Amino acid sequence: MMDPAFAVVRRTGQTVLLLPDFREAALGILGLDGTPPPAEGEAASNRGRYPCFPVGKGRRAILKHYRHGGLLGRLTGDLFFGFRRPLREFLLSKRALGAGIPTSTLIAARVRSVATLFYRGDVLLLEIPGALDAGDLLRSPPAGGRARNRAVRALASTVRRMHDGGLCHADLNLKNLLMTAEGAAYVVDLDRSSFQDAPLAPSGRAANLLRLWRSFLKSGGDRLQGSLARRFLAAYCGKDRSLHRTLRRQLQTPPLAIHLHRLAWRLRRAA
C-alpha cells in the first residue's frame, strides 16, 4: 500500500517522488508540466551553487542535480548506474524527519532513465533561510566565544539525536551541519546514509564522529581540533560518563587515515 505522505509520478523515462503539498510547484520546477520557471537566486553548498525557486508562502526550494565528485566526476559527470540514490535520499529524509531528527525537507526527487541501466537524478529541498555551515560559523561566530559555545552545544545535540534515532550519516562533516541565526542546528545531505532500528552502538558513533574530526582537521585550526572538539564531545555525551570515556578513548587514538590528514594539513600550512 502506497504511503499517503508522498506521491509517485511517472512520465516517459522519469520517476518522481514528491510531497503532495508541493506537487504543482515541484512538477513545474522539474519541467514535467511545461517550461520550468526562472530561478530566483542561488544557494551555496559544499558541492557548488544551486538554483532556487519560489514554492509559495515565502519559501524557496533548492534544486540539486546529482553529480559524481572527484576523479569519478571527471569520467562520468552526472551519469549514475544501478540503485536510484535520489529516491532513496528522499525516503531517508522523510524517515529522519519522522524520527525527530533536524534535517532539510526534501519535497521531491527525480530520476531520468538513460540507456536502461543508467540514470540522471535531482532532488528538490526546502531552503533553510539564513543557514550557515558549521565550519564557517565556528571559524567566525557573530558574537565571539559565547556564541561559539552555544553553536557547539546545538550541533552536538543534533548529532546525538541523529545517532540515537539510528541514523548513520555517510559523510558527517562540518559542511553537512547547518546552523541558523536563531541557534537551530540541522544535519543535511543524507545521500548514501543508512538507518537501523536501534540507536547506534558506541563503536558506530565513534566511526561516524571520526569523519567529523577529520573535517575539523581539514578546516584548519588547532582551535577547532582541540578545545571545540572536546566541548562538542562533552555536550554530545551529556551525563553519560561511560559513553564519554569510550568515545574519548577511540577518538584520541585515531586510525592511520586521521594521522595522514593531520600531516597533510601541517605540510600545507608550512608551505
Phi, psi and omega in degrees: 000131184290140178292121182291351182281351174212161183242157177244126178240128179239126172237175184307111177074007183229144173231131182233130167257136183208159174278130185304326181296340183244018186305306184298313181296317183295314180296326177292314180297322181282355177079017179276342177238066179094199182284131179299148178289161178292148178292153178243073180087186182227160175236138179277149178214168179293350179243021177126204180240143186230147180289148178245149182223142176290141179231018176097155178057035177074009181260156177234152176243145180256128179261114180251121176269130181291130174219147173288148176258172175063210183297322180299325180296328179290333183270318187247347178061246184251018182262126183241155181238143170087226187297141188274091187298322179301320179293321179293321178296322177300313181291324176296316179298316180298317180293320180298315178297321178295333179271004179081019179270121181293115179209172179287150180268114173277122181263346177197153172219139185225137170238141178240118184292140178226117178053043172071300188267349184247162180206162167242150187219160178216154168230149180238118185232150178291134176291140172264102189302133174071010183285141176242149176287153189298327179299312178298318184293317182288331178286325183215071180294154185290340185221036173075205190301318182297318178296322179296318179295319177297321179296317179299316180295319180295318179295317179298319180297319180293317179295322178297317178298322178298311181291321177297329179278359177089011181263124175253115184283135183286339182212068183282102178220172186299329181284343177261014171241121183246152176224145176260169179296336179279356177094009177278138181245142182227146170255130187232175180060074183271010179306130178070007175285174184215148177252149166231166187276006180217161176303151179296140174289160179307322179296320178292323177296316181297317180299319179291319181290334177298327175297321179292320176300319179297324177294322175304315183294318180295328182288346172078096176160119176298334180298313179292319184291325186268268190297319180292323177297318179294320178294321177301313182296319180296317179291324179297316184279333181060232183270002181277088184293326179297315178297320180299315180297317182296312182292320180299319180297316182288324181282338178276350177237067186291157179290175184305324182301322180293317178298321179294320176298318180298316180297315180298320179297317181294323178294322178295321180292325182284336183291000000 
